[in-house]
Amino acid sequence: MELIQALRKFGFTQQESLMYLTLLRHAGQNPMTGYEAAKAAGISRSNAYAALSSLVEKGGAVVASGDTSRYMAVPREELLLNLRRDAEGTLAFLEANLPDTEPDETPYLTVAGLRNTEDKIRNMLHLARLRVYASMHADNVALFRREFDDCVARGLKVVLLSNAEPGIAGATFLKNQAGTGHVKLIADTSEVIAGLLEPGVSGRCLYSRNEHLVYLMREAILHEMELIRIRAAMPGSVPGSMSDAGPDPVSDN
């Protein structure tokens, strides 16, 4: 992510972000005039003066004492503290005031885009309270390793069906032939997500809390787990294809 793009997420315009970075990079020198800042940034003086004026109002710059035409950037540590304080205050307000409503009919939603798909899966894992079942390629398991580790640490039942041992202590592992990019995840037997997620490339999944889809997905994964257990017990099966998760790893308790 570029610095200007990151600053814009916190309410700075393109020009304000550019002026802040310009002032900050010249912080070891004398305060800059609008003309000097415009020349250093490569923009017109009118745009520079307008951006500097609004930047001062937003707390990103200060006017040098005794000279209303010279500007200095607020130190990065102070800016970060201010942004963090504002963000936390905004999030607290939203958490307290956003309406919490459920639709009359649970829809099927398409989650498109790499970042959006990753965020949705991370949020499902973060908000899970009882159990998580996931069938995905080892590359995707590694992508969400921190979240899976956190689920185990919080005492959730975590079952992972993957093509390779993920090395997540406390999780039940069953070896399957999960294809690259394919993802199926059930959280708390109440929400599901399924589709394609290729790390660093693309993502597109179907998400729903529809009880019928959740039931079908749950039964499909439990059926796959049962088949893996049966194959593991057959003569000539490869040892270690399923971790020791107790007498009945298929149970949904």
Sequence and secondary structure as in RCSB ss.txt:
>XXXX:A:sequence
MELIQALRKFGFTQQESLMYLTLLRHAGQNPMTGYEAAKAAGISRSNAYAALSSLVEKGGAVVASGDTSRYMAVP
REELLLNLRRDAEGTLAFLEANLPDTEPDETPYLTVAGLRNTEDKIRNMLHLARLRVYASMHADNVALFRREFDD
CVARGLKVVLLSNAEPGIAGATFLKNQAGTGHVKLIADTSEVIAGLLEPGVSGRCLYSRNEHLVYLMREAILHEM
ELIRIRAAMPGSVPGSMSDAGPDPVSDN
>XXXX:A:secstr
  HHHHHHTTT  HHHHHHHHHHHHTTTS  EEHHHHHHHHTS HHHHHHHHHHHHHTTSEEE TT TTEEEE  
HHHHHHHHHHHHHHHHHHHHHHS     SS  EEEEESHHHHHHHHHHHHHH  SEEEEEE HHHHHHTHHHHHH
HHHTT EEEEEESS    TTSEEEE    TTEEEEEETTTEEEEEEEETTTEEEEEEE  HHHHHHHHHHHHHHH
HHHHHHHHSTT  TTSB    S TT   
